[in-house]
Amino acid sequence: MIFLLTVFAGAVGAVARYLVDDAAKRRWPGVFPGPTFAINITGCLTIGFIAGLVLFAGASHDWLMVVGTGFCGGYTTFSTAAVETIRDGGRRGVVYGAGTLIGSVAACALGLWLGWLV
């Protein structure tokens, strides 16, 4: 059953990524690669929070599988971030790549801390 829930959560995550990306591109046209950055940061925050709940609040490991592997796996898009980093090239690409790396780790740590607070 966990397998099916994980697959379903992955599909929901992929649809959520599409909807967030589409809405962000319409709301802020020309802000490249802002939508991908926002998606990856919120995905890292989410998986950090779920991990915090599992580690510190006694939540079931099944939540980590379903939400972390399923939803966040479908929602985040680090391969797109890598392509956008290379496509940007030069200093802007380096800044975007470093910002994604630092921001993702910081968001995950923040999520973990928030999970600990619960």
C-alpha positions in Angstrom: 0.0 0.0 0.0 2.9 2.4 0.8 4.2 1.8 -2.7 0.9 2.9 -4.3 0.7 5.9 -2.1 4.3 6.9 -2.9 3.5 6.6 -6.7 0.3 8.6 -6.3 2.2 11.3 -4.2 4.8 11.5 -7.0 2.1 12.1 -9.6 0.6 14.8 -7.3 4.0 16.4 -6.9 4.7 16.5 -10.6 1.3 18.2 -11.2 2.0 20.6 -8.4 5.4 21.5 -9.9 3.7 22.2 -13.3 1.0 24.4 -11.7 3.5 26.4 -9.6 5.9 26.8 -12.5 3.1 27.9 -14.9 1.6 30.3 -12.3 5.0 31.8 -11.5 5.9 32.3 -15.2 2.6 34.1 -15.8 2.9 36.2 -12.7 6.5 37.1 -13.2 7.3 36.8 -16.9 11.0 36.9 -17.8 12.2 36.1 -14.3 14.4 33.2 -15.3 15.0 30.8 -13.5 13.0 32.0 -10.5 10.2 29.4 -10.7 12.6 26.4 -10.6 14.5 28.0 -7.7 11.3 28.5 -5.7 10.1 24.9 -6.4 13.3 23.4 -5.3 13.6 25.5 -2.2 10.0 24.7 -1.1 10.6 21.1 -1.8 13.7 21.0 0.4 11.8 22.8 3.1 9.0 20.2 2.9 11.3 17.2 3.0 13.3 18.7 5.9 10.1 19.2 7.8 8.9 15.7 7.2 12.3 14.3 8.2 12.1 16.4 11.4 8.7 15.0 12.2 10.0 11.4 11.7 13.2 12.0 13.7 12.0 14.1 16.5 8.2 13.8 16.8 7.9 10.1 16.3 6.0 10.3 13.0 5.9 7.1 10.9 8.8 6.5 8.5 6.0 5.9 5.9 5.5 9.6 5.8 9.1 10.1 4.7 8.6 7.6 2.0 5.3 9.0 0.7 5.9 12.7 1.1 9.7 12.7 0.8 10.3 10.2 -2.0 6.9 10.5 -3.6 5.7 14.1 -3.5 9.0 15.9 -3.2 10.6 13.6 -5.8 7.9 14.5 -8.3 7.8 18.2 -7.2 11.4 19.1 -7.1 13.4 19.4 -10.3 17.2 19.5 -9.7 18.0 18.3 -13.2 16.2 21.4 -14.6 18.2 23.6 -12.2 21.4 22.0 -13.5 20.4 22.7 -17.1 19.4 26.3 -16.3 22.7 26.9 -14.5 24.6 25.8 -17.6 22.3 27.6 -20.0 22.8 30.9 -18.0 26.5 30.4 -18.2 29.1 32.8 -16.8 28.8 34.6 -13.5 25.0 34.5 -13.5 25.0 30.7 -13.9 27.6 30.3 -11.0 25.5 32.6 -8.8 22.3 30.7 -9.6 24.0 27.3 -9.0 25.6 28.4 -5.7 22.3 30.0 -4.6 20.4 26.8 -5.4 22.9 24.7 -3.5 23.1 26.9 -0.4 19.4 27.8 -0.5 18.3 24.1 -0.8 20.5 23.0 2.2 19.4 26.0 4.3 15.7 25.3 3.5 16.1 21.6 4.4 17.8 22.5 7.7 15.0 25.1 8.4 12.4 22.4 7.7 14.2 19.9 10.0 14.3 22.5 12.7 10.6 23.3 12.3 9.8 19.5 12.5 11.8 19.4 15.7 9.7 22.3 17.1 6.5 20.3 16.6 
